[in-house]
Amino acid sequence: MSLKLTILGCHSATPRINAHPTSQFLEIKNHHFLIDCGEGTQVQLRKFGVKFSKIKHIFISHLHGDHFFGLVGLISTFRLLNRETELHVYGPKGIKEAITLQLKLSNSWTQYPLLFHELTSFDSELIFEDKSVEVHTIPLKHRVYTNGFLFKEKEGERKLNMNAILNYDEIEVCDYQNLKNGRDFTLKNGTVLKNKILTLNPSLPKSYAFCSDTAYFPEIIPIIKNVNCLYHESTFLKDKENLALKTLHSTSEQAANIAKQANVQQLILGHYSGRYKNIEDFKTEAQEIFKNSVLAETGKVFEIN
């Protein structure tokens, strides 16, 4: 399965008719993760055909409205849809209080388990793991406590080399899983066939780094080194670098420098300030430094096969 990212919103500050605040839907190794939840996210989910029931984990970068004001609405809609599956929310300390207070005052407690995982560390930490995927925080530099998130596949099973396997009648279909798991095969005469003869290397694990609102912060480079795809905020062009410094945001040029230093395969730009009428200028500026720079656009889908 490929890694698939759907951009639900990619603009900064206030929502507008054609400018939706930050939210993304990530599909990776049969997981369905929602990343940030700006105002109107649930409408965007419906617009782009995402089934609400698929979402079991939501990652919130920070407690600025354009990144989480849609969360309580989505949680409430899950309740109205009679959800029973538990929902995990990962975000800064305070997110539980912010959401549960609204649920309390509106007498809208969920009938499904709502589990908060509050984050406080300024060091990168593992916050989710199962047999196929890991999620780590990427500490960022913004006006409030903020994290990005690194999503990484774990190495998968080895692939069967059928050209080699068919040379040995003793190897049956029931043996295939052991081969995928890396075990050798012993013939009846005692000969040991090494696993590497019968299998091929698994596909390289894929990775995606989401870097929300942040000033230019080279400290993240070791964390995101060599990722397949990096989303990095680019609120401003370099003509407003002083404003970026003041507000602790980044320019597209700075995002490109991070991508280049981290040796990522692709850079996605986003979180554009509403003062700019032509977002193509962000790509033009970034490509002067990092050629494979592309624009986040509402509804756009990125896939890594």
KELUMVO-313262 format. One line per 2 residues: number of its first residue (from 1); for each residue x, y, z of N, C-alpha, C. Coordinates in Angstrom, 1 decimal. Layout:
NUM> X:Y:Z:X:Y:Z:X:Y:Z | ...
//
This chain:
1> 0.8:-1.2:0.0:0.0:0.0:0.0:0.9:1.2:0.0 | 0.5:2.2:-0.8:1.3:3.5:-0.8:0.9:4.4:0.4
3> 1.8:5.3:0.6:1.5:6.4:1.6:0.7:7.4:0.8 | -0.4:7.8:1.4:-1.3:8.7:0.7:-1.7:9.9:1.6
5> -1.5:11.1:1.1:-1.8:12.3:1.9:-2.8:13.2:1.2 | -3.9:13.5:1.8:-4.9:14.4:1.3:-4.9:15.7:2.0
7> -4.7:16.8:1.3:-4.7:18.1:1.9:-6.2:18.6:2.0 | -6.6:18.8:3.3:-8.0:19.2:3.5:-8.0:20.8:3.6
9> -6.9:21.4:4.1:-6.8:22.8:4.2:-5.3:23.2:4.4 | -4.9:24.3:3.8:-3.5:24.6:3.8:-3.2:26.1:3.9
11> -4.2:26.9:4.4:-4.0:28.3:4.5:-3.9:28.7:6.0 | -3.4:29.9:6.2:-3.2:30.4:7.6:-4.4:31.3:8.0
13> -4.5:31.5:9.3:-5.4:32.5:10.0:-6.8:32.1:9.7 | -7.6:33.2:9.3:-9.1:33.0:9.2:-9.5:32.2:8.0
15> -10.5:31.4:8.1:-11.1:30.6:7.0:-11.7:31.6:6.0 | -11.6:31.3:4.7:-12.3:32.1:3.7:-13.0:31.1:2.7
17> -13.7:31.5:1.8:-14.5:30.6:0.9:-13.6:29.6:0.2 | -12.4:30.1:-0.3:-11.5:29.2:-1.0:-10.2:29.1:-0.3
19> -10.2:29.3:1.0:-8.9:29.2:1.8:-9.2:28.6:3.2 | -9.0:27.3:3.2:-9.3:26.6:4.4:-8.1:26.4:5.4
21> -8.3:26.5:6.7:-7.1:26.4:7.6:-6.6:24.9:7.6 | -5.5:24.8:8.3:-4.7:23.5:8.2:-5.5:22.3:8.7
23> -5.4:21.3:7.9:-5.8:19.9:8.2:-5.4:19.0:7.1 | -5.0:17.8:7.5:-4.5:16.8:6.5:-5.0:15.4:6.9
25> -5.2:14.5:6.0:-5.6:13.1:6.2:-4.5:12.2:5.6 | -3.9:11.4:6.5:-2.8:10.6:6.1:-3.2:9.1:6.2
27> -3.0:8.4:5.1:-3.2:6.9:5.0:-1.8:6.3:4.9 | -1.4:5.4:5.9:-0.1:4.8:5.9:-0.3:3.4:6.6
29> 0.1:2.4:5.9:0.1:1.0:6.4:-1.2:0.7:7.0 | -2.3:1.0:6.3:-3.7:0.7:6.8:-4.1:1.5:8.1
31> -3.4:2.6:8.3:-3.8:3.5:9.4:-4.4:4.7:8.7 | -5.3:5.4:9.4:-5.9:6.6:8.9:-5.8:7.7:9.9
33> -4.9:8.6:9.7:-4.5:9.6:10.7:-5.0:11.0:10.3 | -5.7:11.8:11.2:-6.0:13.1:10.9:-5.0:14.0:11.6
35> -4.4:15.0:10.8:-3.3:15.8:11.3:-3.9:17.3:11.3 | -4.0:17.8:12.5:-4.6:19.2:12.7:-6.0:19.2:12.3
37> -6.8:20.1:12.8:-8.2:20.1:12.6:-8.7:21.5:12.7 | -8.4:22.3:11.7:-8.8:23.7:11.7:-10.3:23.8:11.5
39> -10.9:24.9:11.7:-12.3:25.1:11.5:-12.8:24.6:10.2 | -13.9:23.9:10.2:-14.5:23.4:8.9:-13.9:22.0:8.5
41> -13.0:21.4:9.3:-12.4:20.2:8.8:-13.4:19.1:8.5 | -14.5:19.0:9.3:-15.4:17.9:9.0:-16.1:18.1:7.7
43> -16.4:19.3:7.3:-17.0:19.5:6.0:-16.0:19.1:4.9 | -14.7:19.4:5.1:-13.7:19.0:4.1:-13.6:17.5:4.0
45> -13.7:16.8:5.1:-13.6:15.4:5.1:-14.7:14.8:4.3 | -15.9:15.4:4.4:-17.1:14.9:3.6:-16.9:15.2:2.2
47> -16.4:16.4:1.9:-16.2:16.9:0.5:-15.3:15.9:-0.2 | -14.2:15.4:0.4:-13.2:14.6:-0.2:-13.4:13.1:0.1
49> -14.6:12.8:0.6:-14.9:11.4:0.6:-14.2:10.5:1.7 | -13.8:11.2:2.8:-13.2:10.4:3.9:-14.2:9.9:4.8
51> -14.2:8.6:5.1:-15.2:8.1:6.0:-14.8:8.4:7.4 | -15.7:9.0:8.2:-15.4:9.4:9.6:-15.0:8.2:10.4
53> -15.5:7.1:10.1:-15.3:5.9:11.0:-13.8:5.4:10.9 | -13.1:5.8:9.8:-11.8:5.4:9.6:-10.8:6.1:10.6
55> -11.2:7.3:11.1:-10.3:8.1:11.9:-10.3:7.6:13.4 | -9.2:7.1:13.8:-9.1:6.6:15.2:-8.0:7.4:16.0
57> -7.2:8.2:15.3:-6.1:8.9:15.9:-6.0:10.3:15.3 | -6.0:11.4:16.1:-5.9:12.7:15.6:-4.7:13.4:16.3
59> -3.9:14.0:15.5:-2.7:14.7:16.0:-2.8:16.2:15.8 | -2.7:16.9:16.9:-2.9:18.4:16.9:-1.5:19.0:17.3
61> -1.1:19.9:16.4:0.3:20.4:16.5:0.3:21.5:17.6 | -0.7:22.4:17.7:-0.6:23.4:18.7:-2.0:24.0:18.9
63> -2.2:24.8:19.9:-3.5:25.3:20.3:-3.8:26.7:19.8 | -3.5:27.0:18.5:-4.0:28.1:17.8:-5.2:27.7:17.0
65> -6.2:28.6:16.9:-7.5:28.2:16.4:-7.5:27.6:15.0 | -6.6:28.1:14.1:-6.6:27.6:12.8:-6.1:26.2:12.7
67> -5.7:25.6:13.8:-5.2:24.3:13.8:-6.0:23.3:14.7 | -7.0:23.9:15.5:-7.8:22.9:16.3:-9.2:23.3:16.5
69> -9.7:24.5:16.0:-11.0:24.9:16.3:-12.1:24.0:15.7 | -11.7:23.1:14.8:-12.7:22.2:14.2:-12.8:20.9:15.0
71> -12.0:20.7:16.0:-11.9:19.5:16.7:-13.2:19.1:17.5 | -13.7:20.1:18.3:-14.8:19.8:19.1:-16.1:19.5:18.2
73> -16.2:20.2:17.1:-17.3:19.9:16.2:-17.2:18.5:15.6 | -16.0:18.1:15.3:-15.8:16.7:14.7:-16.1:15.7:15.8
75> -15.6:15.9:17.0:-15.9:15.0:18.1:-17.4:14.9:18.4 | -18.1:16.0:18.3:-19.6:16.1:18.5:-20.3:15.3:17.4
77> -19.8:15.5:16.2:-20.5:14.8:15.1:-20.3:13.3:15.2 | -19.1:12.8:15.6:-18.9:11.4:15.9:-20.0:10.9:16.9
79> -20.3:11.7:17.9:-21.3:11.3:18.8:-22.7:11.2:18.2 | -23.0:12.2:17.3:-24.3:12.1:16.6:-24.4:10.9:15.7
81> -23.3:10.5:15.2:-23.3:9.3:14.3:-23.2:8.0:15.1 | -23.4:8.1:16.4:-23.4:6.9:17.3:-22.1:6.1:17.2
83> -21.0:6.8:17.1:-19.7:6.1:17.1:-19.6:5.3:18.4 | -18.9:4.2:18.3:-18.6:3.4:19.5:-17.1:3.2:19.6
85> -16.4:3.3:18.5:-14.9:3.1:18.6:-14.2:4.2:19.3 | -13.2:3.8:20.1:-12.5:4.9:20.8:-11.7:5.8:19.9
87> -11.5:7.0:20.3:-10.8:8.0:19.6:-9.7:8.6:20.4 | -8.5:8.6:19.8:-7.3:9.0:20.5:-6.9:10.4:20.0
89> -6.7:11.4:20.9:-6.3:12.7:20.5:-4.9:13.0:21.1 | -3.9:13.4:20.3:-2.6:13.7:20.7:-2.4:15.2:20.5
91> -2.0:15.9:21.6:-1.8:17.4:21.4:-1.2:18.0:22.7 | -1.0:19.3:22.6:-0.3:19.9:23.8:-1.2:19.9:25.1
93> -0.5:19.9:26.2:-1.2:20.0:27.4:-2.2:21.1:27.4 | -3.4:20.9:27.8:-4.5:21.9:27.8:-5.5:21.5:26.8
95> -5.2:20.6:25.9:-6.2:20.3:24.8:-7.4:19.5:25.5 | -7.1:18.7:26.5:-8.2:18.0:27.1:-9.2:18.9:27.8
97> -8.6:19.9:28.5:-9.4:20.9:29.2:-10.3:21.7:28.2 | -9.6:22.1:27.1:-10.3:22.9:26.1:-11.5:22.2:25.5
99> -11.3:20.9:25.2:-12.4:20.1:24.6:-13.5:19.7:25.6 | -13.0:19.2:26.7:-14.0:18.6:27.6:-14.9:19.7:28.3
101> -14.3:20.9:28.4:-15.2:22.0:28.9:-16.3:22.3:28.0 | -16.0:22.4:26.7:-17.1:22.6:25.7:-18.1:21.5:25.7
103> -17.7:20.2:25.8:-18.6:19.1:25.9:-19.4:19.2:27.2 | -18.8:19.6:28.3:-19.5:19.7:29.5:-20.6:20.8:29.5
105> -20.3:21.9:29.0:-21.2:23.1:29.0:-22.4:22.8:28.0 | -22.1:22.0:27.0:-23.2:21.7:26.0:-23.9:20.4:26.3
107> -23.5:19.8:27.4:-24.1:18.5:27.8:-24.0:17.5:26.6 | -22.8:17.4:26.1:-22.6:16.6:24.9:-21.5:15.5:25.1
109> -21.5:14.9:26.2:-20.5:13.9:26.5:-20.6:12.8:25.4 | -19.4:12.3:25.0:-19.4:11.2:24.0:-19.8:9.9:24.6
111> -20.5:9.1:23.9:-20.8:7.7:24.3:-19.7:6.8:24.0 | -18.7:7.2:23.3:-17.5:6.4:22.9:-16.3:6.9:23.7
113> -15.3:6.0:23.9:-14.1:6.4:24.7:-13.3:7.5:24.0 | -13.1:8.6:24.6:-12.3:9.8:24.1:-11.1:9.9:24.9
115> -9.9:9.6:24.3:-8.7:9.4:25.1:-7.7:10.5:24.6 | -7.3:11.3:25.6:-6.3:12.4:25.3:-4.9:12.0:25.7
117> -3.9:12.3:24.9:-2.5:12.1:25.1:-1.8:13.4:25.1 | -1.7:14.0:26.2:-1.1:15.4:26.3:0.4:15.4:26.2
119> 0.9:16.3:25.4:2.3:16.4:25.2:3.0:17.6:25.9 | 4.1:17.4:26.4:4.8:18.5:27.1:6.3:18.6:26.8
121> 6.9:17.5:26.2:8.3:17.4:26.1:8.8:18.4:25.0 | 10.0:18.9:25.2:10.7:19.8:24.2:11.7:18.9:23.4
123> 11.7:17.7:23.7:12.6:16.7:22.9:11.7:15.8:22.1 | 12.2:15.3:21.0:11.4:14.4:20.2:11.1:13.1:21.0
125> 9.9:12.7:20.9:9.5:11.4:21.6:8.6:10.6:20.8 | 8.6:9.3:21.0:7.7:8.3:20.4:6.3:8.4:21.1
127> 5.3:8.7:20.3:4.0:8.9:21.0:3.0:7.8:20.5 | 3.3:7.1:19.4:2.4:6.0:18.9:3.3:5.0:18.3
129> 2.9:3.7:18.5:3.7:2.6:17.9:2.8:1.4:17.9 | 2.8:0.7:16.8:2.3:-0.7:16.7:3.2:-1.5:15.8
131> 2.8:-2.6:15.3:3.7:-3.5:14.6:4.1:-2.9:13.2 | 3.4:-1.9:12.7:3.7:-1.4:11.4:4.1:0.0:11.3
133> 3.7:0.9:12.3:3.9:2.3:12.2:4.4:2.9:13.5 | 5.3:3.9:13.4:5.7:4.7:14.5:5.4:6.2:14.2
135> 5.0:6.9:15.3:4.8:8.4:15.2:5.7:9.1:16.3 | 6.5:10.0:15.8:7.4:10.7:16.7:7.0:12.2:16.7
137> 7.2:12.9:17.8:7.0:14.4:17.7:8.3:15.1:17.1 | 8.0:16.2:16.5:9.1:17.1:16.0:9.0:18.4:16.7
139> 9.7:18.7:17.8:9.6:19.9:18.5:9.9:21.1:17.6 | 9.0:22.1:17.6:9.1:23.3:16.7:9.2:24.5:17.5
141> 9.5:25.7:16.8:9.7:27.0:17.5:8.6:27.9:17.1 | 7.6:28.1:18.0:6.5:29.0:17.6:6.1:29.8:18.9
143> 5.0:30.5:18.8:4.7:31.4:19.9:4.1:30.7:21.1 | 3.6:29.5:20.8:3.1:28.6:21.9:3.7:27.2:21.6
145> 3.6:26.4:22.6:4.2:25.0:22.5:3.6:24.3:21.3 | 4.5:23.9:20.4:4.1:23.3:19.1:5.0:22.1:18.8
147> 4.4:21.1:18.2:5.1:19.9:17.7:4.6:19.7:16.2 | 5.6:19.3:15.4:5.3:18.6:14.2:5.2:17.1:14.5
149> 5.0:16.3:13.5:4.9:14.8:13.7:5.6:14.1:12.5 | 6.3:13.1:12.9:7.0:12.2:11.9:6.4:10.9:11.9
151> 5.8:10.5:10.8:5.2:9.2:10.6:6.1:8.3:9.8 | 6.4:7.1:10.4:7.4:6.2:9.8:6.8:4.8:9.7
153> 6.9:4.2:8.5:6.6:2.8:8.4:7.7:2.0:9.1 | 7.4:0.8:9.7:8.4:-0.1:10.1:8.7:-1.0:8.9
155> 9.9:-1.6:8.9:10.2:-2.5:7.8:9.3:-3.7:7.7 | 8.8:-4.0:6.5:7.8:-5.0:6.3:8.4:-6.4:6.1
157> 7.6:-7.3:5.8:8.0:-8.7:5.6:8.9:-8.8:4.3 | 9.7:-9.8:4.3:10.5:-10.1:3.1:9.6:-10.6:2.0
159> 10.0:-10.4:0.8:9.2:-10.8:-0.4:9.6:-12.2:-0.8 | 8.7:-13.0:-1.3:9.0:-14.3:-1.8:9.7:-14.3:-3.1
161> 10.8:-15.0:-3.3:11.5:-15.1:-4.6:10.9:-16.4:-5.2 | 9.8:-16.3:-5.9:9.2:-17.5:-6.5:10.0:-18.2:-7.5
163> 10.9:-17.6:-8.2:11.8:-18.2:-9.1:12.7:-19.2:-8.4 | 13.1:-18.8:-7.2:14.0:-19.7:-6.4:13.2:-20.8:-5.7
165> 12.0:-20.4:-5.1:11.2:-21.3:-4.3:10.7:-22.5:-5.2 | 10.4:-22.3:-6.4:9.8:-23.3:-7.3:10.8:-24.4:-7.7
167> 12.1:-24.1:-7.3:13.1:-25.1:-7.6:13.1:-26.2:-6.5 | 12.3:-26.0:-5.5:12.3:-27.0:-4.4:10.9:-27.4:-4.1
169> 10.6:-28.7:-4.4:9.2:-29.2:-4.3:8.8:-29.3:-2.8 | 9.8:-29.4:-1.9:9.5:-29.5:-0.5:8.9:-28.3:0.1
171> 9.1:-27.1:-0.5:8.6:-25.9:0.0:7.2:-25.7:-0.4 | 6.3:-25.7:0.6:4.8:-25.6:0.3:4.3:-24.3:0.7
173> 3.0:-24.0:0.3:2.4:-22.8:0.6:2.4:-22.5:2.1 | 2.2:-23.5:2.9:2.2:-23.3:4.4:3.5:-22.8:4.9
175> 4.6:-22.9:4.1:5.9:-22.5:4.6:6.2:-21.0:4.2 | 5.4:-20.4:3.4:5.7:-19.1:2.9:5.8:-18.1:4.0
177> 4.9:-18.1:5.0:4.9:-17.1:6.0:6.2:-17.1:6.8 | 6.7:-18.3:7.1:8.0:-18.4:7.8:9.1:-17.8:6.9
179> 9.1:-18.0:5.6:10.1:-17.4:4.8:9.9:-15.8:4.8 | 8.7:-15.3:4.7:8.5:-13.9:4.8:9.0:-13.3:6.1
181> 8.9:-14.1:7.2:9.4:-13.7:8.5:10.9:-13.8:8.6 | 11.6:-14.3:7.6:13.1:-14.3:7.6:13.7:-15.6:8.0
183> 12.9:-16.7:8.2:13.5:-17.9:8.6:14.1:-18.7:7.4 | 15.1:-19.5:7.7:15.7:-20.4:6.7:14.8:-21.6:6.5
185> 15.1:-22.4:5.5:14.3:-23.6:5.2:15.2:-24.8:5.2 | 14.9:-25.8:5.9:15.7:-27.0:6.0:15.0:-28.2:5.2
187> 15.8:-28.7:4.2:15.3:-29.8:3.4:15.4:-31.1:4.1 | 14.7:-32.1:3.7:14.6:-33.4:4.4:16.0:-34.0:4.5
189> 16.9:-33.7:3.6:18.2:-34.3:3.7:19.2:-33.5:4.6 | 18.6:-32.5:5.2:19.4:-31.7:6.2:20.0:-30.5:5.7
191> 19.9:-30.3:4.4:20.5:-29.1:3.8:19.7:-27.8:4.2 | 20.4:-26.8:4.6:19.7:-25.6:5.0:19.8:-24.5:3.9
193> 18.6:-24.1:3.5:18.5:-23.1:2.5:18.4:-21.7:3.2 | 19.4:-20.9:3.0:19.4:-19.6:3.6:18.2:-18.7:3.1
195> 17.7:-18.0:4.0:16.5:-17.2:3.7:16.8:-16.2:2.5 | 17.9:-15.7:2.5:18.2:-14.7:1.4:18.2:-15.3:0.0
197> 18.3:-16.7:-0.1:18.3:-17.3:-1.4:16.8:-17.4:-1.8 | 15.9:-17.5:-0.9:14.5:-17.7:-1.2:13.6:-16.5:-1.2
199> 14.2:-15.4:-0.7:13.4:-14.2:-0.6:14.1:-13.0:-1.1 | 13.4:-11.9:-1.2:13.9:-10.6:-1.6:13.7:-9.6:-0.5
201> 14.5:-8.6:-0.5:14.4:-7.5:0.5:13.0:-6.9:0.5 | 12.5:-6.5:1.6:11.2:-5.8:1.6:11.3:-4.4:1.0
203> 10.2:-3.9:0.7:10.2:-2.5:0.2:10.7:-1.6:1.3 | 11.4:-0.5:0.8:11.9:0.4:1.8:10.8:1.1:2.6
205> 10.9:1.2:3.9:9.8:1.9:4.6:9.7:3.3:4.2 | 8.4:3.8:4.2:8.1:5.2:3.8:7.9:6.1:5.0
207> 8.1:7.4:4.8:8.0:8.3:5.9:7.5:9.6:5.5 | 6.8:10.3:6.4:6.2:11.6:6.1:6.4:12.5:7.4
209> 6.9:13.7:7.2:7.1:14.6:8.3:6.2:15.9:8.1 | 5.5:16.2:9.1:4.6:17.3:9.1:5.1:18.4:10.0
211> 5.5:19.5:9.5:6.1:20.6:10.3:5.1:21.8:10.2 | 4.4:21.9:11.3:3.4:23.0:11.4:4.0:24.3:11.7
213> 3.3:25.2:12.2:3.8:26.6:12.4:5.1:26.6:13.2 | 6.1:27.3:12.6:7.5:27.3:13.2:8.3:28.4:12.5
215> 9.2:29.0:13.3:10.2:29.8:12.8:11.3:28.9:12.1 | 12.2:29.5:11.4:13.3:28.7:10.8:14.0:28.0:11.9
217> 14.1:26.7:11.9:14.5:26.0:13.1:15.3:24.7:12.7 | 16.6:25.0:12.3:17.5:23.9:11.8:17.6:22.7:12.8
219> 17.3:22.9:14.1:17.4:21.8:15.0:16.5:20.6:14.7 | 15.5:20.8:13.8:14.7:19.6:13.4:15.3:18.7:12.4
221> 16.4:19.2:11.7:17.0:18.5:10.6:17.4:17.0:10.9 | 18.0:16.7:12.1:18.4:15.3:12.4:17.1:14.4:12.5
223> 16.0:15.0:12.9:14.8:14.2:13.2:14.2:13.8:11.8 | 14.2:14.7:10.9:13.5:14.5:9.6:14.4:14.1:8.5
225> 15.7:13.8:8.8:16.7:13.4:7.8:16.2:12.3:6.9 | 16.3:12.6:5.6:16.0:11.6:4.5:14.5:11.1:4.4
227> 13.6:11.9:4.9:12.2:11.4:4.8:11.8:11.5:3.3 | 10.8:10.7:3.0:10.3:10.7:1.6:9.6:12.0:1.3
229> 8.9:12.6:2.3:8.1:13.8:2.0:8.0:14.6:3.2 | 8.2:15.9:3.1:8.2:16.9:4.2:7.2:18.0:3.8
231> 6.2:18.2:4.7:5.4:19.4:4.7:6.0:20.4:5.7 | 6.3:21.6:5.2:6.8:22.6:6.0:6.1:23.9:5.8
233> 5.6:24.5:6.8:4.9:25.8:6.7:5.8:26.8:6.0 | 5.1:27.6:5.1:5.8:28.7:4.4:4.8:29.9:4.4
235> 4.6:30.5:5.5:3.6:31.6:5.6:3.9:32.8:4.8 | 5.2:33.1:4.6:5.6:34.3:3.9:6.6:34.0:2.8
237> 6.7:34.9:1.9:7.9:34.9:1.0:9.0:35.7:1.6 | 10.2:35.6:1.0:11.3:36.2:1.6:11.3:37.7:1.8
239> 10.3:38.4:1.0:10.2:39.8:1.2:9.6:40.2:2.6 | 9.1:39.2:3.3:8.5:39.4:4.6:9.3:38.6:5.7
241> 10.6:38.5:5.5:11.4:37.7:6.4:11.4:38.3:7.8 | 11.4:39.6:7.9:11.4:40.2:9.2:10.1:39.9:9.9
243> 9.0:39.9:9.2:7.7:39.6:9.8:7.6:38.1:10.2 | 8.2:37.2:9.4:8.3:35.8:9.8:9.1:35.7:11.1
245> 10.2:36.4:11.2:11.0:36.3:12.4:10.2:36.8:13.6 | 9.4:37.9:13.4:8.6:38.5:14.5:7.5:37.5:15.0
247> 6.9:36.9:14.0:5.7:36.0:14.4:6.1:34.6:14.5 | 7.3:34.3:14.4:7.8:32.9:14.5:7.1:32.0:13.5
249> 7.2:32.4:12.2:6.8:31.6:11.1:8.0:31.5:10.1 | 7.8:30.8:9.0:8.9:30.6:8.1:8.5:31.2:6.7
251> 9.6:31.4:5.9:9.4:31.8:4.5:9.5:30.5:3.7 | 9.1:30.6:2.4:9.3:29.4:1.5:10.8:29.2:1.3
253> 11.6:30.2:1.3:13.0:30.0:1.1:13.6:29.3:2.3 | 13.2:29.6:3.5:13.7:28.9:4.7:13.2:27.5:4.7
255> 12.0:27.2:4.3:11.5:25.8:4.2:12.3:25.0:3.2 | 12.7:25.6:2.1:13.5:25.0:1.1:14.9:24.6:1.7
257> 15.4:25.6:2.4:16.7:25.3:3.1:16.7:24.1:4.0 | 15.6:24.0:4.8:15.4:22.9:5.7:15.4:21.6:4.9
259> 14.6:21.6:3.8:14.4:20.4:3.0:15.8:20.0:2.4 | 16.5:21.0:1.9:17.8:20.7:1.3:18.8:20.1:2.3
261> 18.9:20.7:3.5:19.8:20.2:4.5:19.4:18.9:5.0 | 18.1:18.6:5.1:17.6:17.3:5.6:17.6:16.2:4.5
263> 18.0:16.6:3.3:18.0:15.6:2.2:16.7:14.8:2.0 | 15.6:15.6:2.1:14.3:14.9:1.9:14.1:14.7:0.4
265> 13.1:13.9:0.0:12.9:13.6:-1.4:11.9:14.7:-2.0 | 10.9:15.1:-1.2:10.0:16.1:-1.7:9.6:17.1:-0.6
267> 9.4:18.3:-0.9:8.9:19.4:0.0:7.6:19.8:-0.5 | 6.6:19.8:0.5:5.3:20.4:0.2:5.2:21.7:1.0
269> 4.9:22.8:0.4:4.7:24.1:1.0:3.3:24.3:1.4 | 3.0:25.1:2.5:1.7:25.4:2.8:1.6:26.5:3.9
271> 0.4:26.7:4.4:0.1:27.7:5.5:0.3:29.1:4.9 | -0.2:29.4:3.7:0.1:30.6:3.1:-0.6:31.8:3.7
273> 0.0:32.9:3.9:-0.6:34.1:4.4:-1.6:34.6:3.3 | -2.7:35.2:3.8:-3.7:35.7:2.9:-3.3:36.9:2.1
275> -2.2:37.5:2.5:-1.8:38.8:1.8:-1.3:38.5:0.4 | -1.0:37.2:0.1:-0.4:36.9:-1.2:-1.6:36.3:-2.1
277> -1.6:36.9:-3.3:-2.7:36.5:-4.2:-2.3:35.3:-5.1 | -1.0:35.2:-5.4:-0.5:34.1:-6.3:0.4:33.2:-5.5
279> -0.1:32.0:-5.1:0.7:31.1:-4.3:1.8:30.4:-5.2 | 1.7:30.6:-6.5:2.8:30.0:-7.3:4.1:30.7:-7.0
281> 4.1:31.9:-6.4:5.3:32.6:-6.0:6.1:31.8:-5.0 | 5.3:31.1:-4.1:6.0:30.3:-3.1:6.8:29.2:-3.7
283> 6.2:28.5:-4.7:7.0:27.4:-5.3:8.2:27.9:-6.1 | 8.0:29.0:-6.8:9.1:29.6:-7.5:10.3:30.0:-6.6
285> 10.0:30.6:-5.5:11.0:31.0:-4.5:11.7:29.7:-4.0 | 11.0:28.7:-3.6:11.5:27.5:-3.0:12.4:26.7:-4.0
287> 11.9:26.7:-5.2:12.6:25.8:-6.2:14.0:26.4:-6.6 | 14.3:27.6:-6.2:15.6:28.2:-6.4:16.6:27.5:-5.5
289> 16.1:26.9:-4.4:17.0:26.2:-3.5:16.8:24.7:-3.5 | 15.5:24.3:-3.5:15.2:22.9:-3.5:14.3:22.6:-4.6
291> 14.8:21.9:-5.7:14.0:21.8:-6.9:12.7:21.1:-6.8 | 12.6:20.0:-6.0:11.4:19.2:-5.8:10.5:19.8:-4.8
293> 10.1:21.1:-4.9:9.2:21.8:-4.0:7.9:21.9:-4.8 | 6.8:21.6:-4.1:5.5:21.6:-4.6:4.5:22.3:-3.7
295> 3.4:22.7:-4.2:2.4:23.5:-3.4:1.3:22.6:-2.8 | 1.0:22.7:-1.5:-0.2:22.2:-0.9:-1.4:23.0:-1.5
297> -2.4:22.3:-1.9:-3.6:22.9:-2.4:-4.8:22.1:-1.9 | -5.9:22.8:-1.5:-7.0:22.1:-0.9:-7.5:21.0:-1.9
299> -7.6:19.8:-1.4:-8.1:18.7:-2.1:-7.0:17.9:-2.9 | -5.8:18.4:-2.9:-4.7:17.8:-3.6:-4.3:16.5:-2.9
301> -3.9:15.5:-3.6:-3.5:14.2:-3.0:-2.1:13.9:-3.4 | -1.2:13.6:-2.5:0.1:13.2:-2.7:0.3:11.7:-2.4
303> 0.9:10.9:-3.2:1.1:9.5:-3.0:2.6:9.1:-3.2 | 3.1:8.3:-2.2:4.4:7.7:-2.4:4.2:6.2:-2.5
305> 4.5:5.7:-3.7:4.2:4.2:-4.0:5.4:3.4:-3.6
//
